[in-house]
Amino acid sequence: MMSNKYNTVASQRKENILIITLNRPEKRNALNSLLISELYEILRDARENKQIHGIILTGAGKAFCAGADLAYLETLLSKKYDEHLKDSKQLMEMYYELYTYSKPTLALVNGPALAGGCGLVTVCDFAFATTEAKFGYPEVKIGFVAALVSIFLVQAVGYRRAKELLLTGNLIDATKAKELGLINDIVSPAQLMPFGLSFISDLLKNSLVSIQLSKKLLNLTVAKDVRTRLEEASKFNAQIRQENDFKEGILAFLQKRPPKWMHLK
């Protein structure tokens, strides 16, 4: 049974596995302040619950997460730097909570995972996607910077491939995502959840203590000082929101027209 405690996320227990579903299907599960705060809260609760040994993250409807919500983007145009920084740090804390969760995390990508939604995929320990899934970081197309998620993307696919995704803003399909190392494998839509439950259940037959210490060791090895880097990235996030290109990009996106960048005028 799904929990109705939250407005934008739903949760369901399958024995010792917590399934978290981004639950704004009418908005393609787009991120806004409420979803970010509720996802952070449910992750914090899971961290404290000793009965939960693993997490599955997925999306309701036909999308995993389409990035930032349009109405949310519009509110950013009137904010000042300090407000942007506070907003960015809220997002940072949510990603950090998921990234540092001591037990296994698994993203089941049932549809498009874009921008911040693609960031959620990279933060999880494992990711499996359907053939319908699309991935990408189109922030540069609206004058934005994929600041926070870039840290996790470089870890997942490497420096040069991260540059390709971040600087072109192009979308890729599941086959390409697997080739780059963004996801582990591709699963049919009908089998996505059964496969995910089976995968994480098999994983949890191993020593949970060993898994937790292995994750901690890997974070020390691969992601040393990640908190410091995220703090710096949050400043980049706030800074770009002050730029004219960002404001023009958002307006153009909302008005469904090509942007008029400063260097093209």
C-alpha positions as CSV (number, residue, x, y, z in Angstrom):
1,M,0.0,0.0,0.0
2,M,1.3,3.5,-0.9
3,S,1.7,6.0,1.9
4,N,-0.3,9.3,1.5
5,K,1.8,11.2,4.0
6,Y,3.3,13.4,1.3
7,N,1.9,15.4,-1.5
8,T,4.6,14.9,-4.2
9,V,6.2,11.6,-3.3
10,A,4.7,8.2,-2.3
11,S,6.3,5.3,-0.4
12,Q,5.7,1.6,-0.2
13,R,7.4,-1.1,1.9
14,K,8.2,-4.4,0.4
15,E,9.6,-6.3,3.4
16,N,12.9,-4.4,4.1
17,I,12.9,-2.4,0.9
18,L,11.5,1.1,0.6
19,I,10.1,2.0,-2.8
20,I,9.9,5.8,-3.2
21,T,7.9,7.1,-6.1
22,L,8.1,10.7,-7.4
23,N,4.4,11.3,-7.6
24,R,3.6,14.3,-9.8
25,P,2.7,12.4,-13.0
26,E,0.7,15.3,-14.4
27,K,3.9,17.4,-14.3
28,R,6.2,14.5,-15.4
29,N,7.4,14.4,-11.8
30,A,9.2,17.7,-12.2
31,L,11.2,19.1,-9.3
32,N,9.8,22.0,-7.2
33,S,10.5,23.1,-3.7
34,L,7.9,20.9,-2.2
35,L,9.0,17.7,-3.9
36,I,12.7,18.4,-3.0
37,S,11.8,19.0,0.7
38,E,9.5,15.9,0.8
39,L,12.1,13.7,-0.9
40,Y,14.7,14.9,1.6
41,E,12.4,14.2,4.5
42,I,11.5,10.7,3.4
43,L,15.2,9.9,2.9
44,R,16.0,11.2,6.4
45,D,13.3,9.0,7.9
46,A,14.6,6.0,6.0
47,R,18.1,6.7,7.3
48,E,16.8,6.4,10.9
49,N,14.7,3.3,10.2
50,K,16.7,0.2,11.0
51,Q,14.0,-2.0,9.3
52,I,14.8,-0.4,5.9
53,H,17.8,-2.1,4.2
54,G,17.5,-0.6,0.7
55,I,15.8,2.0,-1.4
56,I,14.2,1.9,-4.8
57,L,13.5,5.3,-6.5
58,T,11.2,5.6,-9.5
59,G,8.6,7.8,-11.0
60,A,4.8,7.7,-11.4
61,G,3.3,7.7,-14.9
62,K,5.4,8.0,-18.1
63,A,8.4,9.9,-16.7
64,F,11.0,9.4,-14.1
65,C,11.7,13.1,-13.5
66,A,11.6,15.8,-16.2
67,G,13.8,18.3,-14.3
68,A,12.6,21.6,-12.8
69,D,9.0,22.5,-12.9
70,L,8.0,25.4,-15.2
71,A,6.2,27.3,-12.5
72,Y,9.2,26.8,-10.2
73,L,11.6,28.1,-12.9
74,E,9.4,31.2,-13.3
75,T,9.7,32.1,-9.6
76,L,13.5,32.1,-9.9
77,L,13.4,35.2,-12.1
78,S,12.5,37.5,-9.2
79,K,14.8,36.2,-6.5
80,K,18.1,37.7,-5.3
81,Y,21.4,35.9,-4.8
82,D,20.9,35.0,-1.2
83,E,17.5,33.5,-2.0
84,H,19.0,31.6,-4.9
85,L,21.8,30.3,-2.7
86,K,19.3,29.1,0.0
87,D,17.2,27.4,-2.7
88,S,20.3,25.8,-4.2
89,K,21.4,24.5,-0.9
90,Q,18.0,22.9,-0.3
91,L,18.5,20.9,-3.5
92,M,22.1,20.2,-2.5
93,E,21.0,18.7,0.9
94,M,18.5,16.4,-0.9
95,Y,21.2,15.0,-3.3
96,Y,23.7,14.7,-0.5
97,E,21.2,12.8,1.7
98,L,20.6,10.3,-1.1
99,Y,24.3,10.0,-2.1
100,T,25.5,9.4,1.5
101,Y,22.7,6.9,2.4
102,S,24.6,4.0,3.9
103,K,22.4,1.2,2.4
104,P,21.9,0.2,-1.3
105,T,20.0,2.6,-3.5
106,L,18.5,1.8,-6.9
107,A,17.0,4.0,-9.6
108,L,14.4,2.4,-11.8
109,V,14.1,4.9,-14.7
110,N,10.7,4.4,-16.3
111,G,10.8,7.3,-18.6
112,P,12.6,10.6,-19.3
113,A,15.2,11.6,-16.6
114,L,16.3,15.1,-17.4
115,A,18.5,17.7,-15.7
116,G,18.0,17.4,-12.0
117,G,16.0,14.2,-12.7
118,C,19.1,12.7,-14.4
119,G,21.1,13.9,-11.4
120,L,18.9,11.6,-9.2
121,V,19.9,8.7,-11.4
122,T,23.6,9.3,-11.0
123,V,23.4,9.7,-7.3
124,C,21.9,6.2,-6.8
125,D,24.2,3.2,-6.5
126,F,22.6,1.4,-9.3
127,A,20.3,2.4,-12.2
128,F,18.2,0.4,-14.6
129,A,16.0,1.9,-17.3
130,T,13.4,1.0,-19.8
131,T,13.9,1.4,-23.6
132,E,11.6,4.4,-23.4
133,A,13.9,6.3,-21.1
134,K,15.7,9.4,-22.2
135,F,18.6,11.1,-20.4
136,G,20.3,14.5,-20.5
137,Y,21.3,17.7,-19.0
138,P,19.7,20.4,-21.2
139,E,20.5,23.3,-18.8
140,V,22.9,25.0,-21.2
141,K,19.9,25.4,-23.6
142,I,18.2,27.7,-21.1
143,G,21.2,29.6,-19.9
144,F,21.6,27.5,-16.7
145,V,24.4,25.4,-15.3
146,A,24.1,21.7,-14.1
147,A,26.2,22.6,-11.1
148,L,25.3,20.2,-8.3
149,V,24.7,17.2,-10.5
150,S,27.9,17.6,-12.5
151,I,29.9,16.3,-9.6
152,F,28.1,13.0,-9.6
153,L,28.0,12.8,-13.4
154,V,31.8,13.0,-13.6
155,Q,32.1,10.1,-11.2
156,A,29.5,8.1,-13.2
157,V,30.8,8.5,-16.8
158,G,34.2,10.3,-16.6
159,Y,35.4,13.8,-17.4
160,R,35.2,13.9,-21.2
161,R,31.9,12.2,-21.4
162,A,30.5,14.5,-18.8
163,K,31.7,17.5,-20.8
164,E,29.9,16.1,-23.9
165,L,26.6,15.8,-22.0
166,L,26.9,19.1,-20.1
167,L,28.1,21.3,-22.9
168,T,25.9,20.0,-25.7
169,G,22.8,19.6,-23.6
170,N,21.8,16.8,-26.0
171,L,19.5,14.0,-24.9
172,I,20.5,10.3,-25.2
173,D,18.6,7.1,-25.2
174,A,18.9,4.2,-22.8
175,T,21.3,2.3,-25.1
176,K,23.7,5.3,-25.2
177,A,23.3,5.8,-21.4
178,K,24.3,2.2,-20.8
179,E,27.3,2.6,-23.1
180,L,28.5,5.7,-21.2
181,G,28.0,4.0,-17.8
182,L,25.1,6.2,-16.8
183,I,22.9,3.2,-16.2
184,N,23.7,-0.5,-15.5
185,D,21.3,-2.1,-17.9
186,I,18.1,-1.9,-19.9
187,V,14.9,-3.7,-18.8
188,S,11.5,-4.0,-20.5
189,P,8.8,-1.7,-19.0
190,A,6.7,-4.6,-17.6
191,Q,9.7,-6.1,-15.9
192,L,11.3,-3.0,-14.5
193,M,9.9,-3.1,-10.9
194,P,10.0,-6.9,-10.6
195,F,13.6,-6.8,-11.8
196,G,14.5,-4.0,-9.4
197,L,13.0,-5.8,-6.4
198,S,14.8,-9.1,-7.4
199,F,18.1,-7.3,-7.9
200,I,18.1,-5.5,-4.6
201,S,16.7,-8.5,-2.7
202,D,19.6,-10.6,-4.1
203,L,22.1,-7.8,-3.1
204,L,20.7,-7.8,0.4
205,K,21.6,-11.5,0.8
206,N,25.1,-10.2,1.3
207,S,26.4,-8.8,4.6
208,L,24.7,-5.4,5.1
209,V,27.6,-4.3,7.3
210,S,30.0,-5.1,4.5
211,I,27.9,-3.2,2.0
212,Q,27.7,-0.2,4.2
213,L,31.5,-0.1,4.8
214,S,32.2,-0.7,1.1
215,K,30.0,2.3,0.2
216,K,31.8,4.4,2.8
217,L,35.2,3.3,1.5
218,L,34.2,4.0,-2.1
219,N,33.0,7.5,-1.2
220,L,36.3,8.2,0.6
221,T,38.2,6.9,-2.5
222,V,36.2,8.4,-5.3
223,A,34.4,11.3,-3.8
224,K,36.7,12.8,-1.2
225,D,35.5,16.2,0.0
226,V,32.3,15.9,-2.0
227,R,30.5,18.0,0.6
228,T,33.0,20.9,0.0
229,R,32.6,20.5,-3.8
230,L,28.8,20.6,-3.5
231,E,29.0,23.8,-1.4
232,E,31.0,25.4,-4.1
233,A,28.7,24.1,-6.8
234,S,25.7,25.6,-5.0
235,K,27.4,29.0,-5.4
236,F,27.8,28.5,-9.1
237,N,24.1,27.5,-9.2
238,A,23.1,30.8,-7.4
239,Q,25.5,32.9,-9.5
240,I,24.2,31.7,-12.9
241,R,20.7,32.7,-11.8
242,Q,21.8,36.3,-11.6
243,E,23.0,36.3,-15.2
244,N,21.1,37.8,-18.1
245,D,21.5,34.7,-20.1
246,F,19.6,32.7,-17.4
247,K,16.8,35.2,-17.3
248,E,16.5,35.2,-21.1
249,G,16.7,31.4,-21.3
250,I,13.9,30.9,-18.8
251,L,11.7,33.5,-20.5
252,A,12.4,32.0,-23.9
253,F,11.6,28.5,-22.6
254,L,8.3,29.7,-21.0
255,Q,7.4,31.6,-24.1
256,K,8.4,28.7,-26.4
257,R,10.7,30.7,-28.6
258,P,14.5,30.6,-29.4
259,P,16.6,32.5,-26.8
260,K,18.5,35.6,-27.8
261,W,21.8,35.1,-26.0
262,M,24.0,38.2,-25.3
263,H,26.8,37.0,-27.5
264,L,24.5,36.7,-30.5
265,K,23.0,40.2,-30.2
